[in-house]
Structures are given as C-alpha cells and as structure tokens.
Amino acid sequence: MAHLPGHDDFTHYLGMADLNSLRYFFTPVPEMTTITQSLPALMAKYSTPQVLSQVP
C-alpha cells in the first residue's frame, strides 16, 4: 500500500481473540505470519489501557 503524503506510516493487522484459551492472535498484512500472545501475560505487563491508534 502506498504511503500518502502528510499521513503517518501505518500497518494493517488481522486480529482474533480466543476467549477459551485466553490468547490473542494477530497477523500483520501483507506478511501473513501469525503472532500469538497470552492475554493474562499482557494484562500482567500493562496495568493500564494502552492506546495503539487514535482516530480523530
């Protein structure tokens, strides 16, 4: 995807949460390699909500 003048760089992700296993899966596009994170481990690491992107 081409960079637009005057816009920040960005990455698109496909994401899915499995509430049974408490895991979050995300895939950066166009790499299409799935990364898995443990939700309890992430919750222990970050004690406050984290803003990853903000739409004006």
All heavy atoms as atom14 arrays in JSON, in Angstrom:
{
  "sequence": "MAHLPGHDDFTHYLGMADLNSLRYFFTPVPEMTTITQSLPALMAKYSTPQVLSQVP",
  "atom14_mask": [
    [1, 1, 1, 1, 1, 1, 1, 1, 0, 0, 0, 0, 0, 0],
    [1, 1, 1, 1, 1, 0, 0, 0, 0, 0, 0, 0, 0, 0],
    [1, 1, 1, 1, 1, 1, 1, 1, 1, 1, 0, 0, 0, 0],
    [1, 1, 1, 1, 1, 1, 1, 1, 0, 0, 0, 0, 0, 0],
    [1, 1, 1, 1, 1, 1, 1, 0, 0, 0, 0, 0, 0, 0],
    [1, 1, 1, 1, 0, 0, 0, 0, 0, 0, 0, 0, 0, 0],
    [1, 1, 1, 1, 1, 1, 1, 1, 1, 1, 0, 0, 0, 0],
    [1, 1, 1, 1, 1, 1, 1, 1, 0, 0, 0, 0, 0, 0],
    [1, 1, 1, 1, 1, 1, 1, 1, 0, 0, 0, 0, 0, 0],
    [1, 1, 1, 1, 1, 1, 1, 1, 1, 1, 1, 0, 0, 0],
    [1, 1, 1, 1, 1, 1, 1, 0, 0, 0, 0, 0, 0, 0],
    [1, 1, 1, 1, 1, 1, 1, 1, 1, 1, 0, 0, 0, 0],
    [1, 1, 1, 1, 1, 1, 1, 1, 1, 1, 1, 1, 0, 0],
    [1, 1, 1, 1, 1, 1, 1, 1, 0, 0, 0, 0, 0, 0],
    [1, 1, 1, 1, 0, 0, 0, 0, 0, 0, 0, 0, 0, 0],
    [1, 1, 1, 1, 1, 1, 1, 1, 0, 0, 0, 0, 0, 0],
    [1, 1, 1, 1, 1, 0, 0, 0, 0, 0, 0, 0, 0, 0],
    [1, 1, 1, 1, 1, 1, 1, 1, 0, 0, 0, 0, 0, 0],
    [1, 1, 1, 1, 1, 1, 1, 1, 0, 0, 0, 0, 0, 0],
    [1, 1, 1, 1, 1, 1, 1, 1, 0, 0, 0, 0, 0, 0],
    [1, 1, 1, 1, 1, 1, 0, 0, 0, 0, 0, 0, 0, 0],
    [1, 1, 1, 1, 1, 1, 1, 1, 0, 0, 0, 0, 0, 0],
    [1, 1, 1, 1, 1, 1, 1, 1, 1, 1, 1, 0, 0, 0],
    [1, 1, 1, 1, 1, 1, 1, 1, 1, 1, 1, 1, 0, 0],
    [1, 1, 1, 1, 1, 1, 1, 1, 1, 1, 1, 0, 0, 0],
    [1, 1, 1, 1, 1, 1, 1, 1, 1, 1, 1, 0, 0, 0],
    [1, 1, 1, 1, 1, 1, 1, 0, 0, 0, 0, 0, 0, 0],
    [1, 1, 1, 1, 1, 1, 1, 0, 0, 0, 0, 0, 0, 0],
    [1, 1, 1, 1, 1, 1, 1, 0, 0, 0, 0, 0, 0, 0],
    [1, 1, 1, 1, 1, 1, 1, 0, 0, 0, 0, 0, 0, 0],
    [1, 1, 1, 1, 1, 1, 1, 1, 1, 0, 0, 0, 0, 0],
    [1, 1, 1, 1, 1, 1, 1, 1, 0, 0, 0, 0, 0, 0],
    [1, 1, 1, 1, 1, 1, 1, 0, 0, 0, 0, 0, 0, 0],
    [1, 1, 1, 1, 1, 1, 1, 0, 0, 0, 0, 0, 0, 0],
    [1, 1, 1, 1, 1, 1, 1, 1, 0, 0, 0, 0, 0, 0],
    [1, 1, 1, 1, 1, 1, 1, 0, 0, 0, 0, 0, 0, 0],
    [1, 1, 1, 1, 1, 1, 1, 1, 1, 0, 0, 0, 0, 0],
    [1, 1, 1, 1, 1, 1, 0, 0, 0, 0, 0, 0, 0, 0],
    [1, 1, 1, 1, 1, 1, 1, 1, 0, 0, 0, 0, 0, 0],
    [1, 1, 1, 1, 1, 1, 1, 0, 0, 0, 0, 0, 0, 0],
    [1, 1, 1, 1, 1, 0, 0, 0, 0, 0, 0, 0, 0, 0],
    [1, 1, 1, 1, 1, 1, 1, 1, 0, 0, 0, 0, 0, 0],
    [1, 1, 1, 1, 1, 1, 1, 1, 0, 0, 0, 0, 0, 0],
    [1, 1, 1, 1, 1, 0, 0, 0, 0, 0, 0, 0, 0, 0],
    [1, 1, 1, 1, 1, 1, 1, 1, 1, 0, 0, 0, 0, 0],
    [1, 1, 1, 1, 1, 1, 1, 1, 1, 1, 1, 1, 0, 0],
    [1, 1, 1, 1, 1, 1, 0, 0, 0, 0, 0, 0, 0, 0],
    [1, 1, 1, 1, 1, 1, 1, 0, 0, 0, 0, 0, 0, 0],
    [1, 1, 1, 1, 1, 1, 1, 0, 0, 0, 0, 0, 0, 0],
    [1, 1, 1, 1, 1, 1, 1, 1, 1, 0, 0, 0, 0, 0],
    [1, 1, 1, 1, 1, 1, 1, 0, 0, 0, 0, 0, 0, 0],
    [1, 1, 1, 1, 1, 1, 1, 1, 0, 0, 0, 0, 0, 0],
    [1, 1, 1, 1, 1, 1, 0, 0, 0, 0, 0, 0, 0, 0],
    [1, 1, 1, 1, 1, 1, 1, 1, 1, 0, 0, 0, 0, 0],
    [1, 1, 1, 1, 1, 1, 1, 0, 0, 0, 0, 0, 0, 0],
    [1, 1, 1, 1, 1, 1, 1, 0, 0, 0, 0, 0, 0, 0]
  ],
  "atom14_positions": [
    [[0.84, -1.17, 0.0], [0.0, 0.0, 0.0], [0.89, 1.24, 0.0], [1.84, 1.33, 0.77], [-0.91, -0.03, 1.23], [-1.98, 1.02, 1.19], [-3.19, 0.79, 2.52], [-4.21, -0.44, 1.76], [0.0, 0.0, 0.0], [0.0, 0.0, 0.0], [0.0, 0.0, 0.0], [0.0, 0.0, 0.0], [0.0, 0.0, 0.0], [0.0, 0.0, 0.0]],
    [[0.63, 2.19, -0.85], [1.47, 3.37, -0.99], [1.28, 4.33, 0.18], [0.2, 4.45, 0.74], [1.13, 4.08, -2.3], [0.0, 0.0, 0.0], [0.0, 0.0, 0.0], [0.0, 0.0, 0.0], [0.0, 0.0, 0.0], [0.0, 0.0, 0.0], [0.0, 0.0, 0.0], [0.0, 0.0, 0.0], [0.0, 0.0, 0.0], [0.0, 0.0, 0.0]],
    [[2.38, 4.99, 0.54], [2.36, 6.0, 1.61], [1.7, 7.27, 1.06], [2.02, 7.72, -0.04], [3.78, 6.28, 2.06], [3.86, 7.33, 3.12], [3.55, 7.07, 4.43], [4.2, 8.63, 3.06], [3.7, 8.16, 5.14], [4.1, 9.13, 4.32], [0.0, 0.0, 0.0], [0.0, 0.0, 0.0], [0.0, 0.0, 0.0], [0.0, 0.0, 0.0]],
    [[0.79, 7.85, 1.82], [0.12, 9.08, 1.41], [0.84, 10.28, 1.99], [1.16, 10.3, 3.18], [-1.33, 9.08, 1.89], [-2.22, 7.96, 1.36], [-3.59, 8.0, 2.03], [-2.37, 8.09, -0.14], [0.0, 0.0, 0.0], [0.0, 0.0, 0.0], [0.0, 0.0, 0.0], [0.0, 0.0, 0.0], [0.0, 0.0, 0.0], [0.0, 0.0, 0.0]],
    [[1.14, 11.29, 1.18], [1.81, 12.48, 1.69], [1.01, 13.11, 2.83], [-0.21, 13.21, 2.77], [1.87, 13.42, 0.47], [1.72, 12.52, -0.71], [0.87, 11.38, -0.25], [0.0, 0.0, 0.0], [0.0, 0.0, 0.0], [0.0, 0.0, 0.0], [0.0, 0.0, 0.0], [0.0, 0.0, 0.0], [0.0, 0.0, 0.0], [0.0, 0.0, 0.0]],
    [[1.72, 13.5, 3.91], [1.06, 14.16, 5.03], [0.42, 13.2, 6.03], [-0.21, 13.62, 6.99], [0.0, 0.0, 0.0], [0.0, 0.0, 0.0], [0.0, 0.0, 0.0], [0.0, 0.0, 0.0], [0.0, 0.0, 0.0], [0.0, 0.0, 0.0], [0.0, 0.0, 0.0], [0.0, 0.0, 0.0], [0.0, 0.0, 0.0], [0.0, 0.0, 0.0]],
    [[0.57, 11.89, 5.81], [0.0, 10.89, 6.72], [1.12, 10.09, 7.38], [2.16, 9.84, 6.77], [-0.93, 9.93, 5.98], [-2.2, 10.56, 5.54], [-2.32, 11.28, 4.38], [-3.41, 10.6, 6.13], [-3.55, 11.73, 4.26], [-4.24, 11.33, 5.31], [0.0, 0.0, 0.0], [0.0, 0.0, 0.0], [0.0, 0.0, 0.0], [0.0, 0.0, 0.0]],
    [[0.89, 9.67, 8.6], [1.86, 8.83, 9.29], [1.89, 7.45, 8.65], [0.94, 7.01, 8.02], [1.49, 8.68, 10.77], [1.62, 9.98, 11.53], [2.48, 10.8, 11.15], [0.86, 10.18, 12.49], [0.0, 0.0, 0.0], [0.0, 0.0, 0.0], [0.0, 0.0, 0.0], [0.0, 0.0, 0.0], [0.0, 0.0, 0.0], [0.0, 0.0, 0.0]],
    [[3.02, 6.75, 8.86], [3.09, 5.36, 8.41], [2.16, 4.51, 9.26], [1.9, 4.81, 10.41], [4.52, 4.83, 8.55], [5.47, 5.46, 7.54], [5.0, 5.86, 6.46], [6.67, 5.54, 7.83], [0.0, 0.0, 0.0], [0.0, 0.0, 0.0], [0.0, 0.0, 0.0], [0.0, 0.0, 0.0], [0.0, 0.0, 0.0], [0.0, 0.0, 0.0]],
    [[1.66, 3.44, 8.71], [0.75, 2.58, 9.44], [0.92, 1.14, 8.98], [1.47, 0.88, 7.93], [-0.71, 3.02, 9.26], [-1.15, 3.04, 7.82], [-1.69, 1.92, 7.23], [-1.01, 4.18, 7.06], [-2.09, 1.92, 5.91], [-1.4, 4.21, 5.74], [-1.96, 3.08, 5.15], [0.0, 0.0, 0.0], [0.0, 0.0, 0.0], [0.0, 0.0, 0.0]],
    [[0.45, 0.22, 9.82], [0.46, -1.2, 9.48], [-0.94, -1.74, 9.71], [-1.57, -1.43, 10.71], [1.45, -1.97, 10.37], [2.75, -1.4, 10.2], [1.49, -3.43, 10.01], [0.0, 0.0, 0.0], [0.0, 0.0, 0.0], [0.0, 0.0, 0.0], [0.0, 0.0, 0.0], [0.0, 0.0, 0.0], [0.0, 0.0, 0.0], [0.0, 0.0, 0.0]],
    [[-1.43, -2.54, 8.79], [-2.73, -3.2, 8.94], [-2.51, -4.55, 9.6], [-1.55, -5.25, 9.3], [-3.39, -3.41, 7.57], [-3.87, -2.16, 6.95], [-5.13, -1.67, 7.16], [-3.26, -1.28, 6.13], [-5.29, -0.54, 6.48], [-4.16, -0.29, 5.85], [0.0, 0.0, 0.0], [0.0, 0.0, 0.0], [0.0, 0.0, 0.0], [0.0, 0.0, 0.0]],
    [[-3.43, -4.92, 10.49], [-3.39, -6.22, 11.16], [-4.74, -6.89, 11.07], [-5.78, -6.23, 11.1], [-3.05, -6.07, 12.65], [-1.66, -5.62, 12.93], [-1.35, -4.27, 13.09], [-0.63, -6.54, 13.05], [-0.07, -3.85, 13.35], [0.67, -6.13, 13.32], [0.94, -4.78, 13.48], [2.21, -4.38, 13.74], [0.0, 0.0, 0.0], [0.0, 0.0, 0.0]],
    [[-4.73, -8.2, 10.98], [-5.92, -9.01, 11.19], [-5.78, -9.56, 12.6], [-4.71, -10.04, 12.96], [-5.99, -10.16, 10.18], [-6.01, -9.77, 8.71], [-5.92, -11.02, 7.85], [-7.26, -8.99, 8.39], [0.0, 0.0, 0.0], [0.0, 0.0, 0.0], [0.0, 0.0, 0.0], [0.0, 0.0, 0.0], [0.0, 0.0, 0.0], [0.0, 0.0, 0.0]],
    [[-6.82, -9.48, 13.41], [-6.71, -9.94, 14.78], [-7.9, -10.77, 15.22], [-9.01, -10.59, 14.71], [0.0, 0.0, 0.0], [0.0, 0.0, 0.0], [0.0, 0.0, 0.0], [0.0, 0.0, 0.0], [0.0, 0.0, 0.0], [0.0, 0.0, 0.0], [0.0, 0.0, 0.0], [0.0, 0.0, 0.0], [0.0, 0.0, 0.0], [0.0, 0.0, 0.0]],
    [[-7.66, -11.68, 16.18], [-8.72, -12.52, 16.71], [-8.37, -12.9, 18.15], [-7.22, -13.21, 18.44], [-8.86, -13.79, 15.87], [-9.92, -14.73, 16.37], [-10.04, -16.24, 15.41], [-8.55, -17.07, 15.89], [0.0, 0.0, 0.0], [0.0, 0.0, 0.0], [0.0, 0.0, 0.0], [0.0, 0.0, 0.0], [0.0, 0.0, 0.0], [0.0, 0.0, 0.0]],
    [[-9.36, -12.85, 19.03], [-9.16, -13.28, 20.41], [-9.88, -14.6, 20.62], [-11.03, -14.77, 20.21], [-9.7, -12.24, 21.37], [0.0, 0.0, 0.0], [0.0, 0.0, 0.0], [0.0, 0.0, 0.0], [0.0, 0.0, 0.0], [0.0, 0.0, 0.0], [0.0, 0.0, 0.0], [0.0, 0.0, 0.0], [0.0, 0.0, 0.0], [0.0, 0.0, 0.0]],
    [[-9.2, -15.55, 21.27], [-9.8, -16.82, 21.65], [-10.07, -16.75, 23.15], [-9.14, -16.82, 23.96], [-8.86, -17.97, 21.32], [-9.45, -19.34, 21.66], [-10.4, -19.42, 22.47], [-8.93, -20.33, 21.12], [0.0, 0.0, 0.0], [0.0, 0.0, 0.0], [0.0, 0.0, 0.0], [0.0, 0.0, 0.0], [0.0, 0.0, 0.0], [0.0, 0.0, 0.0]],
    [[-11.32, -16.55, 23.52], [-11.67, -16.37, 24.92], [-11.59, -17.66, 25.72], [-11.5, -17.63, 26.95], [-13.06, -15.74, 25.04], [-13.19, -14.36, 24.39], [-14.6, -13.83, 24.55], [-12.17, -13.39, 24.97], [0.0, 0.0, 0.0], [0.0, 0.0, 0.0], [0.0, 0.0, 0.0], [0.0, 0.0, 0.0], [0.0, 0.0, 0.0], [0.0, 0.0, 0.0]],
    [[-11.59, -18.81, 25.06], [-11.44, -20.09, 25.76], [-10.0, -20.31, 26.22], [-9.74, -20.73, 27.34], [-11.91, -21.26, 24.91], [-13.4, -21.23, 24.69], [-14.16, -20.96, 25.61], [-13.83, -21.48, 23.47], [0.0, 0.0, 0.0], [0.0, 0.0, 0.0], [0.0, 0.0, 0.0], [0.0, 0.0, 0.0], [0.0, 0.0, 0.0], [0.0, 0.0, 0.0]],
    [[-9.04, -20.01, 25.34], [-7.63, -20.21, 25.68], [-6.96, -18.94, 26.19], [-5.78, -18.97, 26.56], [-6.86, -20.73, 24.46], [-6.77, -19.73, 23.47], [0.0, 0.0, 0.0], [0.0, 0.0, 0.0], [0.0, 0.0, 0.0], [0.0, 0.0, 0.0], [0.0, 0.0, 0.0], [0.0, 0.0, 0.0], [0.0, 0.0, 0.0], [0.0, 0.0, 0.0]],
    [[-7.71, -17.81, 26.18], [-7.18, -16.5, 26.6], [-5.93, -16.13, 25.82], [-4.92, -15.7, 26.35], [-6.92, -16.46, 28.1], [-8.15, -16.65, 28.98], [-7.78, -16.65, 30.44], [-9.2, -15.58, 28.69], [0.0, 0.0, 0.0], [0.0, 0.0, 0.0], [0.0, 0.0, 0.0], [0.0, 0.0, 0.0], [0.0, 0.0, 0.0], [0.0, 0.0, 0.0]],
    [[-6.04, -16.28, 24.5], [-4.94, -15.92, 23.6], [-5.45, -14.94, 22.55], [-6.61, -14.97, 22.16], [-4.38, -17.15, 22.9], [-3.69, -18.13, 23.83], [-2.8, -19.04, 23.02], [-1.76, -19.75, 23.7], [-0.79, -19.25, 24.44], [-0.74, -17.98, 24.67], [0.13, -20.01, 24.98], [0.0, 0.0, 0.0], [0.0, 0.0, 0.0], [0.0, 0.0, 0.0]],
    [[-4.53, -14.07, 22.12], [-4.83, -13.11, 21.05], [-3.9, -13.42, 19.9], [-2.68, -13.57, 20.07], [-4.62, -11.67, 21.53], [-4.98, -10.66, 20.49], [-6.31, -10.43, 20.15], [-4.01, -9.94, 19.82], [-6.65, -9.5, 19.18], [-4.34, -9.01, 18.85], [-5.66, -8.8, 18.54], [-6.0, -7.89, 17.57], [0.0, 0.0, 0.0], [0.0, 0.0, 0.0]],
    [[-4.46, -13.56, 18.71], [-3.71, -13.86, 17.5], [-3.79, -12.65, 16.58], [-4.87, -12.12, 16.37], [-4.32, -15.07, 16.77], [-4.45, -16.3, 17.62], [-5.59, -16.53, 18.36], [-3.41, -17.21, 17.66], [-5.7, -17.67, 19.15], [-3.51, -18.35, 18.44], [-4.66, -18.58, 19.19], [0.0, 0.0, 0.0], [0.0, 0.0, 0.0], [0.0, 0.0, 0.0]],
    [[-2.65, -12.21, 16.08], [-2.69, -11.13, 15.09], [-1.7, -11.4, 13.98], [-0.67, -12.02, 14.17], [-2.5, -9.75, 15.72], [-1.2, -9.54, 16.44], [-0.17, -8.86, 15.83], [-1.03, -9.98, 17.74], [1.02, -8.64, 16.48], [0.15, -9.76, 18.41], [1.19, -9.09, 17.78], [0.0, 0.0, 0.0], [0.0, 0.0, 0.0], [0.0, 0.0, 0.0]],
    [[-2.09, -10.94, 12.8], [-1.32, -11.17, 11.59], [-1.09, -9.85, 10.89], [-2.04, -9.2, 10.46], [-2.08, -12.12, 10.65], [-2.39, -13.32, 11.36], [-1.28, -12.46, 9.41], [0.0, 0.0, 0.0], [0.0, 0.0, 0.0], [0.0, 0.0, 0.0], [0.0, 0.0, 0.0], [0.0, 0.0, 0.0], [0.0, 0.0, 0.0], [0.0, 0.0, 0.0]],
    [[0.17, -9.39, 10.79], [0.45, -8.19, 10.03], [0.23, -8.44, 8.53], [0.62, -9.48, 8.03], [1.91, -7.87, 10.31], [2.44, -8.95, 11.17], [1.36, -9.95, 11.41], [0.0, 0.0, 0.0], [0.0, 0.0, 0.0], [0.0, 0.0, 0.0], [0.0, 0.0, 0.0], [0.0, 0.0, 0.0], [0.0, 0.0, 0.0], [0.0, 0.0, 0.0]],
    [[-0.4, -7.51, 7.87], [-0.64, -7.61, 6.44], [0.41, -6.76, 5.75], [0.65, -5.64, 6.17], [-2.06, -7.1, 6.1], [-2.33, -7.12, 4.61], [-3.1, -7.92, 6.86], [0.0, 0.0, 0.0], [0.0, 0.0, 0.0], [0.0, 0.0, 0.0], [0.0, 0.0, 0.0], [0.0, 0.0, 0.0], [0.0, 0.0, 0.0], [0.0, 0.0, 0.0]],
    [[1.14, -7.16, 4.76], [0.97, -8.35, 3.93], [1.84, -9.54, 4.33], [1.87, -10.53, 3.61], [1.37, -7.86, 2.55], [2.46, -6.89, 2.82], [2.07, -6.22, 4.13], [0.0, 0.0, 0.0], [0.0, 0.0, 0.0], [0.0, 0.0, 0.0], [0.0, 0.0, 0.0], [0.0, 0.0, 0.0], [0.0, 0.0, 0.0], [0.0, 0.0, 0.0]],
    [[2.57, -9.5, 5.48], [3.47, -10.6, 5.83], [2.74, -11.93, 6.02], [3.25, -12.98, 5.69], [4.28, -10.29, 7.1], [5.36, -9.26, 6.87], [4.84, -7.85, 7.01], [3.7, -7.66, 7.5], [5.56, -6.93, 6.63], [0.0, 0.0, 0.0], [0.0, 0.0, 0.0], [0.0, 0.0, 0.0], [0.0, 0.0, 0.0], [0.0, 0.0, 0.0]],
    [[1.54, -11.87, 6.62], [0.7, -13.05, 6.82], [1.38, -14.12, 7.68], [1.23, -15.31, 7.45], [0.22, -13.62, 5.49], [-0.59, -12.63, 4.64], [-1.96, -11.83, 5.51], [-3.09, -13.17, 5.69], [0.0, 0.0, 0.0], [0.0, 0.0, 0.0], [0.0, 0.0, 0.0], [0.0, 0.0, 0.0], [0.0, 0.0, 0.0], [0.0, 0.0, 0.0]],
    [[2.15, -13.7, 8.68], [2.7, -14.62, 9.67], [1.98, -14.33, 10.99], [1.98, -13.2, 11.46], [4.21, -14.42, 9.85], [4.46, -13.05, 10.17], [4.97, -14.8, 8.6], [0.0, 0.0, 0.0], [0.0, 0.0, 0.0], [0.0, 0.0, 0.0], [0.0, 0.0, 0.0], [0.0, 0.0, 0.0], [0.0, 0.0, 0.0], [0.0, 0.0, 0.0]],
    [[1.35, -15.32, 11.58], [0.53, -15.12, 12.76], [1.39, -15.05, 14.02], [2.27, -15.89, 14.23], [-0.51, -16.23, 12.9], [-1.33, -16.22, 11.73], [-1.39, -16.03, 14.12], [0.0, 0.0, 0.0], [0.0, 0.0, 0.0], [0.0, 0.0, 0.0], [0.0, 0.0, 0.0], [0.0, 0.0, 0.0], [0.0, 0.0, 0.0], [0.0, 0.0, 0.0]],
    [[1.12, -14.06, 14.86], [1.79, -13.88, 16.14], [0.75, -14.15, 17.22], [-0.39, -13.68, 17.13], [2.34, -12.44, 16.26], [3.35, -12.19, 15.13], [2.95, -12.22, 17.63], [3.67, -10.74, 14.91], [0.0, 0.0, 0.0], [0.0, 0.0, 0.0], [0.0, 0.0, 0.0], [0.0, 0.0, 0.0], [0.0, 0.0, 0.0], [0.0, 0.0, 0.0]],
    [[1.12, -14.91, 18.24], [0.2, -15.26, 19.32], [0.68, -14.65, 20.63], [1.87, -14.7, 20.93], [0.13, -16.79, 19.47], [-0.25, -17.37, 18.22], [-0.89, -17.19, 20.52], [0.0, 0.0, 0.0], [0.0, 0.0, 0.0], [0.0, 0.0, 0.0], [0.0, 0.0, 0.0], [0.0, 0.0, 0.0], [0.0, 0.0, 0.0], [0.0, 0.0, 0.0]],
    [[-0.25, -14.07, 21.38], [0.06, -13.5, 22.68], [-0.89, -14.07, 23.73], [-2.08, -14.25, 23.46], [-0.08, -11.97, 22.66], [0.97, -11.27, 21.85], [2.33, -11.32, 22.53], [2.44, -11.13, 23.73], [3.35, -11.56, 21.75], [0.0, 0.0, 0.0], [0.0, 0.0, 0.0], [0.0, 0.0, 0.0], [0.0, 0.0, 0.0], [0.0, 0.0, 0.0]],
    [[-0.39, -14.31, 24.92], [-1.21, -14.75, 26.04], [-1.86, -13.52, 26.67], [-1.16, -12.59, 27.08], [-0.33, -15.46, 27.07], [-0.99, -15.56, 28.31], [0.0, 0.0, 0.0], [0.0, 0.0, 0.0], [0.0, 0.0, 0.0], [0.0, 0.0, 0.0], [0.0, 0.0, 0.0], [0.0, 0.0, 0.0], [0.0, 0.0, 0.0], [0.0, 0.0, 0.0]],
    [[-3.18, -13.49, 26.74], [-3.87, -12.34, 27.31], [-3.52, -12.14, 28.79], [-3.27, -11.0, 29.2], [-5.37, -12.45, 27.09], [-5.8, -12.35, 25.63], [-7.3, -12.59, 25.5], [-5.42, -11.02, 25.03], [0.0, 0.0, 0.0], [0.0, 0.0, 0.0], [0.0, 0.0, 0.0], [0.0, 0.0, 0.0], [0.0, 0.0, 0.0], [0.0, 0.0, 0.0]],
    [[-3.46, -13.18, 29.64], [-3.07, -12.96, 31.03], [-1.66, -12.36, 31.16], [-1.42, -11.5, 32.01], [-3.15, -14.35, 31.66], [-4.17, -15.06, 30.84], [-3.94, -14.56, 29.45], [0.0, 0.0, 0.0], [0.0, 0.0, 0.0], [0.0, 0.0, 0.0], [0.0, 0.0, 0.0], [0.0, 0.0, 0.0], [0.0, 0.0, 0.0], [0.0, 0.0, 0.0]],
    [[-0.73, -12.79, 30.3], [0.63, -12.23, 30.35], [0.62, -10.76, 29.95], [1.32, -9.94, 30.56], [1.56, -13.03, 29.43], [0.0, 0.0, 0.0], [0.0, 0.0, 0.0], [0.0, 0.0, 0.0], [0.0, 0.0, 0.0], [0.0, 0.0, 0.0], [0.0, 0.0, 0.0], [0.0, 0.0, 0.0], [0.0, 0.0, 0.0], [0.0, 0.0, 0.0]],
    [[-0.16, -10.4, 28.94], [-0.25, -8.99, 28.53], [-0.9, -8.15, 29.62], [-0.48, -7.02, 29.89], [-1.03, -8.87, 27.23], [-0.33, -9.37, 25.98], [-1.28, -9.32, 24.79], [0.92, -8.56, 25.69], [0.0, 0.0, 0.0], [0.0, 0.0, 0.0], [0.0, 0.0, 0.0], [0.0, 0.0, 0.0], [0.0, 0.0, 0.0], [0.0, 0.0, 0.0]],
    [[-1.92, -8.7, 30.27], [-2.6, -7.96, 31.33], [-1.66, -7.74, 32.52], [-1.72, -6.71, 33.18], [-3.87, -8.7, 31.76], [-4.93, -8.68, 30.67], [-6.31, -9.79, 30.99], [-7.01, -9.09, 32.45], [0.0, 0.0, 0.0], [0.0, 0.0, 0.0], [0.0, 0.0, 0.0], [0.0, 0.0, 0.0], [0.0, 0.0, 0.0], [0.0, 0.0, 0.0]],
    [[-0.77, -8.69, 32.8], [0.2, -8.53, 33.88], [1.27, -7.5, 33.52], [1.76, -6.77, 34.38], [0.86, -9.87, 34.2], [0.0, 0.0, 0.0], [0.0, 0.0, 0.0], [0.0, 0.0, 0.0], [0.0, 0.0, 0.0], [0.0, 0.0, 0.0], [0.0, 0.0, 0.0], [0.0, 0.0, 0.0], [0.0, 0.0, 0.0], [0.0, 0.0, 0.0]],
    [[1.6, -7.42, 32.25], [2.65, -6.5, 31.79], [2.17, -5.06, 31.79], [2.91, -4.15, 32.12], [3.1, -6.91, 30.39], [4.22, -6.08, 29.82], [4.65, -6.61, 28.46], [5.75, -5.77, 27.86], [6.16, -6.26, 26.56], [0.0, 0.0, 0.0], [0.0, 0.0, 0.0], [0.0, 0.0, 0.0], [0.0, 0.0, 0.0], [0.0, 0.0, 0.0]],
    [[0.91, -4.83, 31.39], [0.36, -3.49, 31.28], [-0.76, -3.31, 32.29], [-1.81, -3.92, 32.18], [-0.19, -3.24, 29.87], [0.87, -3.36, 28.8], [0.92, -4.5, 27.98], [1.81, -2.37, 28.6], [1.89, -4.62, 27.0], [2.79, -2.49, 27.63], [2.81, -3.62, 26.83], [3.77, -3.75, 25.86], [0.0, 0.0, 0.0], [0.0, 0.0, 0.0]],
    [[-0.54, -2.46, 33.29], [-1.55, -2.26, 34.34], [-2.6, -1.23, 33.95], [-3.62, -1.11, 34.62], [-0.87, -1.84, 35.64], [-0.17, -0.62, 35.46], [0.0, 0.0, 0.0], [0.0, 0.0, 0.0], [0.0, 0.0, 0.0], [0.0, 0.0, 0.0], [0.0, 0.0, 0.0], [0.0, 0.0, 0.0], [0.0, 0.0, 0.0], [0.0, 0.0, 0.0]],
    [[-2.36, -0.5, 32.88], [-3.32, 0.49, 32.4], [-3.58, 0.26, 30.92], [-2.74, -0.31, 30.22], [-2.81, 1.94, 32.6], [-1.59, 2.08, 31.87], [-2.56, 2.25, 34.07], [0.0, 0.0, 0.0], [0.0, 0.0, 0.0], [0.0, 0.0, 0.0], [0.0, 0.0, 0.0], [0.0, 0.0, 0.0], [0.0, 0.0, 0.0], [0.0, 0.0, 0.0]],
    [[-4.73, 0.69, 30.42], [-5.02, 0.53, 28.98], [-3.96, 1.24, 28.13], [-3.43, 2.28, 28.51], [-6.38, 1.18, 28.8], [-6.98, 1.2, 30.16], [-5.84, 1.33, 31.12], [0.0, 0.0, 0.0], [0.0, 0.0, 0.0], [0.0, 0.0, 0.0], [0.0, 0.0, 0.0], [0.0, 0.0, 0.0], [0.0, 0.0, 0.0], [0.0, 0.0, 0.0]],
    [[-3.67, 0.65, 26.99], [-2.69, 1.21, 26.06], [-3.39, 1.61, 24.76], [-4.12, 0.8, 24.19], [-1.59, 0.19, 25.75], [-0.85, -0.33, 26.97], [-0.06, 0.74, 27.65], [0.75, 1.41, 27.02], [-0.29, 0.91, 28.93], [0.0, 0.0, 0.0], [0.0, 0.0, 0.0], [0.0, 0.0, 0.0], [0.0, 0.0, 0.0], [0.0, 0.0, 0.0]],
    [[-3.2, 2.83, 24.32], [-3.77, 3.3, 23.06], [-2.78, 2.97, 21.96], [-1.64, 3.43, 21.97], [-4.05, 4.82, 23.1], [-4.55, 5.3, 21.73], [-5.04, 5.15, 24.19], [0.0, 0.0, 0.0], [0.0, 0.0, 0.0], [0.0, 0.0, 0.0], [0.0, 0.0, 0.0], [0.0, 0.0, 0.0], [0.0, 0.0, 0.0], [0.0, 0.0, 0.0]],
    [[-3.22, 2.14, 21.02], [-2.36, 1.76, 19.9], [-2.55, 2.66, 18.7], [-1.67, 2.86, 17.92], [-2.61, 0.3, 19.53], [-2.36, -0.71, 20.65], [-2.73, -2.11, 20.18], [-0.93, -0.65, 21.1], [0.0, 0.0, 0.0], [0.0, 0.0, 0.0], [0.0, 0.0, 0.0], [0.0, 0.0, 0.0], [0.0, 0.0, 0.0], [0.0, 0.0, 0.0]],
    [[-3.74, 3.19, 18.56], [-4.01, 4.16, 17.5], [-5.21, 4.97, 17.91], [-6.03, 4.54, 18.72], [-4.26, 3.46, 16.17], [-5.47, 2.73, 16.24], [0.0, 0.0, 0.0], [0.0, 0.0, 0.0], [0.0, 0.0, 0.0], [0.0, 0.0, 0.0], [0.0, 0.0, 0.0], [0.0, 0.0, 0.0], [0.0, 0.0, 0.0], [0.0, 0.0, 0.0]],
    [[-5.3, 6.16, 17.38], [-6.41, 7.04, 17.73], [-6.93, 7.68, 16.45], [-6.15, 8.22, 15.67], [-5.93, 8.1, 18.71], [-7.04, 8.91, 19.29], [-6.53, 9.8, 20.42], [-5.37, 9.75, 20.79], [-7.38, 10.61, 20.94], [0.0, 0.0, 0.0], [0.0, 0.0, 0.0], [0.0, 0.0, 0.0], [0.0, 0.0, 0.0], [0.0, 0.0, 0.0]],
    [[-8.21, 7.6, 16.23], [-8.84, 8.2, 15.05], [-9.39, 9.55, 15.47], [-10.15, 9.63, 16.45], [-9.96, 7.28, 14.51], [-10.63, 7.93, 13.31], [-9.4, 5.92, 14.15], [0.0, 0.0, 0.0], [0.0, 0.0, 0.0], [0.0, 0.0, 0.0], [0.0, 0.0, 0.0], [0.0, 0.0, 0.0], [0.0, 0.0, 0.0], [0.0, 0.0, 0.0]],
    [[-9.04, 10.61, 14.76], [-9.55, 11.95, 15.15], [-11.05, 12.08, 15.01], [-11.69, 11.4, 14.3], [-8.84, 12.9, 14.19], [-8.13, 12.08, 13.19], [-8.19, 10.65, 13.6], [0.0, 0.0, 0.0], [0.0, 0.0, 0.0], [0.0, 0.0, 0.0], [0.0, 0.0, 0.0], [0.0, 0.0, 0.0], [0.0, 0.0, 0.0], [0.0, 0.0, 0.0]]
  ]
}
